[in-house]
Amino acid sequence: MQMTDGLIRLTTPGIVALCFAGTASAQEMTRFEIISECTQTIQRSAIYRDQPDAERYSNLFVEDGVIVIGSNATEGRDAIAERVRTSDPSELDRHLTGSIVVDIDDSGRITAKSYSLIYEGVTPESPGSVPATEYLMADYDDQMVMTDTGCKFVRRQVTMIFSGDS
């Protein structure tokens, strides 16, 4: 058993349980529940970024979380929210995220790998379909941690793999 950042990590081969210290009743999560929770965080990140909802998106990160896109790093929840708030409002994005694999090592360290197909277009003046102006394929490499408010990104590395214009 080890305690870090208010979390108690109980590990045995093949089983990881995290107990949140300081809560009225300790929550224990199985490996499957942690993987499920972290997969939901990855899926939510695509939805919240596309809306764009700066607060909900940035709250998927720990307070000092980092997102790195190429060689451009944004550090801290406030800076991540500001990055989303100041994005071009005429740009319309859709992230289709899949091939999500979440791993938990014997020490309780959580990492994830996922792919995202990203379509970009211009926000229409009236409802209707929008022609894509660009498409991208990105790899996401995540370091994650369980907190008392769910699975959070500690570090998110985004690597662009393919790009094209329509």
N, C-alpha and C positions, 0 to 999 in steps of 0.2 A: 504494500500500500504506500502511495506517495501523495503528498498534498502540494499543489501548486495553484496559484491564482484563485484560491477559494474552492478548488475542485479536489475531490479525493478520487484518485484513480486506483481501482482494484483490478488487478490483472492476474489471470491464470492462462495457460496455453489455450488459445482458441476462444477465450471469453474475455470480454472487456466490459466492465460496469463503471459508470461514473456516478458518484454521489455528489450532489451539490451541497457544499457546506453552508451552514447559516440559514437554510430554509426550514420552515416549520416541520415538514416531513421530508426526509431524504428521498430523492428520486433515483432509482437505479434503472439504467438503460442497458438493454442487451445489445450485442454487436449489431444485430439486425435493425433495432430501433435507431441506433446511431447512424447507420448507413442510410436508412430511410429519411431521417431528419436532414442529413447533409445533402442527400439527393434533392430534397425539397428546396433547400437553400439555393442550390445551383439552378434549379428550374425557376424559382422566384426571381433570381437575379436577371434572367432574360426578360421576364414580364415587366419588372419594375424599371429596368433600364429603357425598355421600349415605350413605356407610358408617357414620358419619363416621370418617374416619381423619385426625386432626389433623396427625400428623407427615408422612404422605405428601402431604397436601394442601398444607401450608405449604412443603414442599420443592419444590413446583412454582414457587415465587417465589425471586427473588434475595434475599440476606440482608436488604437494606433495601427490599424490595418493598412495594408499597402496593395494597390493595384498597379501592375506594370504592364504597359502596352508597348511592345517593342522595347525601346530603351527609355521610354517616358514613364517615370514613376510618380504616383500620387500617393502621399502618405497622410494618414489620419482620416477619421470618419468625416470631419468637417470639410476637409479639402476634397474628399471624394464626392460629397454632396454638392459642393460648389462647382466641381467639374461637370456634374450632370446638369445643374441649374443653368450654367452658362453655355451649354451646347446649343448649336444652331437650331432655333425653333422651326425653321422651314424643313429641316431634315426629318424624314420618317424612316425609322429602322424597325426591322423585325429579326429577332434572333431565334433560330430554330435549333435548340440544343438537344443533343442526344449522345449516344455512346458513352454514358456516364458510368465511371467505375470509381467507387469509393473504397479505399483500403485503410485498415487500422492495423498498425504493427503491434507487437507484443508489449510495447511500452505505452500504448494508447494513442500514439501519434496518428493523426488523421490526414490523409492525402487523397486527392481526387484528380481525375483526368476526364475531360469531356471535350467534345467537338461542337462547334456552332457554325451553322450556315447563316450568314447575315445578309439580308437584302436591304438596300438603301434606296430611297426615293425622295420625292418632294411632297410635302404635305399638301393635299388638294384643297382648293377653295370650297368645294362642295363634296358631299359624300360620293364615293365611287371607288373603283379600283384604280391603283396608281401604277404606272409603269416603273419597273426597277431601273435605277440609273447606274447601279453598281451592285455587285455581289462579292462576298468575301467568305472564306472558310478559315476559321481560327481554331487553334488548340488552346485549351485552358488547363493550366496546371495549378492546383490549389493546395494550400496548407490550411487546414481548418481546425477548429477547436469547439468542444461543447461548452456552453455557458448556461447560466440559469435562465436565459431567454432563447435558448436553442443553439443550433449549429451556426457558427460564424466563420467568415473568411479571416485568416490571419494575413495571408499573402495570396494574391491572385496574379499569375503570370499569363498574359495573353500573347500568343505568337500567331501572326498572320501567315497562313500557308498558301492559299490561292486567292486571287482577286481577278475581277473582270468587269467589263462594262457591258451593258445590254445593247 
